[in-house]
Amino acid sequence: MNAAQGFAVIDTETTGILPGYRHRIAEIAVVQLDSRGDVTGEWSTLVNPGRDLGPQAIHGIRAVDVRRAPRFEQIAGDFVESVRGRVVVAHNWQFDAMHLDAEFDRMGLANPFHSRAGLCTMRAAGFAVPGSGRSLIECCSAIGLTDLQWHTARDDAMAAALLLRDMLARYPTSVRVTKEHLDTASWEWPNLPRELVSTVHRTPVGHVEPHFLARLVGRLPHDDEPEVDAYFAMLDDALLDRQISASEADALLEVAHELGMDKAQALATHHTYLRDLARAAWADGVATREERRDLETVAIALGLDPGEVESVLAEERTSDAPTTSSAGLVLRPGDRIVLTGDMKLARAEIVGRATAAGLRVTGTPSSKTRVVAAADPDSLSGKAKKARQLGVPIVGEDFFLRALDDLSLPN
C-alpha cells in the first residue's frame, strides 16, 4: 500500500438518504487501521444537523443528544486529521462519500470524496464471499464475524474495520488498493482548525438525567418574592403531554433565572401547581383512577414524590380555591395543528384522522397554532424552532394521538 499510512474506516448516520433533499450527517466515526488491518485509533461524535433527525427508529439518535453536539463545520478539522494520509474505507462507500462531499461543499471546501475515492467493503465482500448479501451484518456473518454491536456510527465503523482486516488476511485481492484510493489519501487539505469543540456521544441506555431543578442554585439573593405567573404559564405548555422535554426544561430554567427563583421556590411552585391540578380533579366531586394516575405522572415530571398525590388530594378535596392549571392537551374542532419529523405512524394517516376530527393541519406554525406534534419533542426541525420562538407548545406523537382519540370519541 504505497505512500499511505494505513486505512481510515468511516461510517455516518444521516437524517435521510439523499443530501440533495437537505439530509445531513447526524453522527460520524472513523476507525484507523495500520497496513495489516490492526486497529490503531478511533474518533467519533454526534453532529448537530440543524434539522429533524429523520428515521430515528432506525438510527436511534435522539434530539436531546444532538442538540448539544457540534455542527459539522466545527469538527471538520478533526475528521480531516483522522483520515489524512490514509486510504478511506466504508461499507457502501458511495453513500458515505456523497454525504461527506455535501458537507464539505456546504463549507465551500474542495474534497476528494467521489464514488471511486474509497475502498468499499460491501463490494469487496461480494467478490470475496459471493452471495454474502449487501448489509454490514450479512457480510460480517458470512465470514464468521458475529456478536458485534450495530447501528451507531462507531460500532458500524468498527465492524467494517474488522471485516476489512479479515479480508486483508484471507481475501487480499478483493481489497486491493487503487491509484484513486492513494490519490485520496494524499489529498492536500487546507489547515483546518482542530479541537474547536468536544465530541458528544449518545446517552447510554439506562442513564437517568438529574431533574432539571438540580441546575437551580440553592438560594439567589433578591429582595421580593418572585412573580411566578410566567413560570406557571410555561409549566402549562410544557406539561400538555405530561412530560418535560430537555428543550422545555431549559426554557423553564431560563424563566426561573429571569424571575430570580431559587431551587426551593421552584419546588414550592411545583407543589402549588400539583395542588391546583388536584382541585381540578375534584371539580366534579370525583377523583377517578385515571385522574390520580395523571397527577402521579405530573408529580414525577415536576420532580416531586408521586407518593404525595393521595395526601394532596385529601387536603384539596374540600378546598374552594380557584384552579387555573392545565389539565393537559385538549383538542377541539377547528384547532390548528402542525406535524414535524418522521412519525411512527404514516403522516398521511395522521393527517386523515386529524382532518376527520375537525382539526386544521397546516404546514408551518403561527400564533394561531394550538400545538405542534413532533416525532421527537426536542426536535431541531425548522417548524419546531419556529414554534419555540412563537411560544407554541410541542408535544410528542404518542400523546398527540391519544388527545386526537379523545377528540374523536362520541360525546
Beta strands, then each sheet from edge to edge (+ up, - down):
strand 1: 7-14
strand 2: 25-33
strand 3: 39-46
strand 4: 87-90
strand 5: 119-120
strand 6: 336-340
strand 7: 360-362
strand 8: 369-374
strand 9: 394-396
sheet 1: 3+ 2- 1+ 4+ 5+
sheet 2: 7+ 6+ 8+ 9+
end
